[in-house]
Amino acid sequence: MFLGVLYGILGCSLWGFIYIIPLLLPEYSPATVAMARFTVYSIGSLVICYYCRKTLALLTASDWVKAFCLGFSETLSITFF
């Protein structure tokens, strides 16, 4: 339970930084800040994937296709709705 609450707090803190960082770095363009944010999230995802590589090896191609479709549809729904 404690670990779940801790992960929730850390996730919300990281999400909150996307609004604070542009205010702290006004000399950078919004595109530069966005690219840096996506780069940091990508590196974080790669680190998590490295530590979960045994579990990820168990996934089938069908699992990856479903994950891609869910992520893609979620991105479209956020973008257009």
N, C-alpha and C positions, 0 to 999 in steps of 0.2 A: 504494500500500500504506500509506504513512504517513498519508494523508488518511483512509483507512478506519479505521485504528487510532485516530486522533484523534477521529473521529466516534463510534466505539464508546466511548471513554473519556468523552467529553462526555455521551453518552446515559446511560451508567451513573451518572455524577455527578448528572445531573438526576433520575434515578429515585431515587437515594439521598436526595436532598433531601426527598422526600415523607415520609420517616421522621424526618428531623432537624428540619425546620421546626416541627412541632407541639411538639417538646420545647423549642424556643427561644421559642415564643410560647404559654405555658400559659394566658394570660389570655383568649385567643380560643377560641370554641367550635369543636369539630371541623367543624361545618357551615360556619362562616365560613372556616376554613382550606381546606376542600375546594372551596368556591366560588372562593376566590382561586387555588387551584392550577389548576382548570379554566379560569379566565379567562386565566391566564398561558400555559397550553398552547394555548388558542385563539388568542391573539395571536401566539404563536410559529408556529402553523400558518398563520395568515393572512400572515405575513411570508414564509414559505417558499413559499406559493402565489403571492404577488406576484412573487417572483423566478423561479418556474417557470411563469409564465402562458402562455408560448408552447407549452410542452409540454402543459399542461393544455387548451389550446384544441384540440389534436389528438384528445382523447378523445371517444368517441362516447357517446350516451345509454346504450348497452348496457354500456360500460365503467363508467359511473357507477352503474348498477343493480347490477352485479357487485360493485363496491367497497362499496356500501351493504350488500348482503347479507352479504358477508364480515365487515364490521365489526359488523353487528348480530348475526350468529351467534356471533362471538367474544365479544361483550359478554354474550350470554345464557349461553354456556358458562362464562365466568368467574363470572357471578353465581350460577348454579344448580349448578355442579359444583365 
